[in-house]
Amino acid sequence: MANNVTKEFEQGMQTLEDIQALSDFSLSPLVDRAAFHFSEIHRKAEFSFENLNSFSKIQSFLEKTIDNLLTHYILRDAVTHQVLLQKKYDDMSLESWNKLLEVLPTSLQILSIFKFVGTQNIQVSKEGINVRGLIKTDESITRFREVVYRASRKLLEHKTILTYKIEELEDERICWLELSVDMEHSEKLSYNVDFLETLGMKLGFSSIFSKYRISKEDAFELPRHLIIEITSNLEIRKYYRVPDHYTRDLDSKEMLHFSFLFRPVSIIIPKTGFLERRPTNANFEDTGSGLGQQEVKNQINSNYRYIDFFSLINQS
């Protein structure tokens, strides 16, 4: 327990330093005060872990810090007439606060690329950040491709993903854009595929997988993009269109789609998965590199094998 608190404290302090480096001078006093309060949490937790959930003033201050970051990065855009901010902080844990502080500056860096018009809706919660608003269709963001790639990879390092959705309107000059920063990955849960009968093991993926399943009809509507298939023999295959055998094996295979900016990715897994608690016994192994074939071969007799989805996507 003490090691976990120390780790969260160190990560929180590092995040505050990153925020200070990215923000202007006016936010420095707020960041300094947040650092002080994090230090107090760590100091008092060493004496009594029961007090960790009693720091309402800390939560209030962190909320104010996040509000200031949102104001600084979004309201500075003169094209945006109004921002509606919805906050759901009631059940935020220290871990959730830390994750939000880690990903918010990078997320807002990506948001600043888009020239929103009219009202922009932003929702922030422990599940992540959701933004919806109108943008002009004649404005190209392709020149920001490299910036988006770097920022998206940084989010993946925090086990967080950014996806988007476009909704066309009758007026072709504008469209709805929805951006979602998904922070719901859990280290306690995993999306598992059962290979106990054939390989004597279960194959585990991130707990967020269950949210990104798509139907056969939706799969064949997708444009050309990277598709990664994990076969029943744990081989990796790559395609740039939906393979024909996916149609034939639809009952036994499952497809997940991640609409990343500029580079969407789909993953085909050999069986329907299910969400359950991740094992904590000695047979649990993490590939680290995201399913290297040699690593899988070496560990094929383990009872449980976890695929680091975020590393897999980051290296694809």
Buried (B, 14 or more C-beta within 10 A) or exposed (E): EEEEBEEBBEBBBEBBEBBBEBBEEEBEEBBEBBBEBBEEBBEBBEEEEEEBEEBEEBBEBBBEBBBBBBEBBBEEBEEBEEBEBEBEBEEBEBBBBBBBBBBBBBBBBBBBBBBBBEEBBBBBBBBBBBBBBBBEBEEEBEEBEEBBBEBBBBBBBBBBBBBBEEEEEEEEEBBEBBBBBBBBBEEEBBBBBBBEEEBEBBBBBBBBBBBBBBEEEEBEEBEEBBBBBBEBEBEBEEBEEBBEEBEEEEEEBBBBBBBBBEBBBBBBBBBEBEBEEBBEEEBBBBBEBBBBEEBBEEBEEBBBBBBBBBBBBBEE
